[in-house]
Amino acid sequence: MSVPVLRTLSPLEARVLGVLIEKAATVPDTYPLSLNALVAGCNQKTAREPTMELRDDEVLATIDALKALSLVFEVGGARVIKYEHNLGRVLAAPGAAVALLAVLMLRGPQTVAELRQNSERLHRFADLSSVEGFLDEQAIKGRVVKLAKAPGEREARWAHLLCGEPVLPVAMRGVPGSGGSDTVALSELAAIKAEQARLAAEVAVLKALVLRLAGELGVAADETTPASN
């Protein structure tokens, strides 16, 4: 399913975007965010799945990559440079949909009831059917997907597709129709997530370096990428 951004986002890019969207609603007096505030929001231990330990240079490289997609803008302040998101305009999505995407990017797969509760500070939905309506609309556009129910769960969960196919919770692996395989150990899943985050950070740093060098050389960024056979 295609997503109307230039490419699939990395987990770090989704985390930065989610934090900017969240803080725009929850701490409007200090938004746009400084680098320090953004790093702190990315590394927050509560309301984050998975938790991350990102460095300033990793977040800066991620910001550069998002700026290239027009998903983040830099705001020059008197003393400190700050950053704001532009996801709603890029996706042509209403605020309610952006709030749901932010919660999914920050917290992982959620039920409709969880989404309504966890997005309350970002957007107040009248009822569960309102949440479902926006989810259905975003599903048609290829931005979210409804997962199969895990064993023992009464409600299905939703996940975003901005980073490609979602990494399913351990309990859902092997569920018919979920796309999962055999159940994996928690330690294995944690190791996979950590490696994925590390590789994504390295790729983001390399992309930012290529863009910076291309700018210094006066070469278009796409000209630095070898053509595929």
Secondary structure, DSSP 4 states (H G I P E B T S, - for coil): ---SSSSPPPHHHHHHHHHHHHHHHH-GGGPSEEHHHHHHHHT-SSS-SS-----HHHHHHHHHHHHHTTSEEEE--SSS-EEEE-HHHHHT--HHHHHHHHHHHHH-SB-HHHHHHHTTTT---SSHHHHHHHHHHHHHTTSEEEPPPPTT-SS--EEE-TTSS----GGGTT-TTTT--S---HHHHHHHHHHHHHHHHHHHHHHHHHHHHHHHHT--GGGGSPPP-
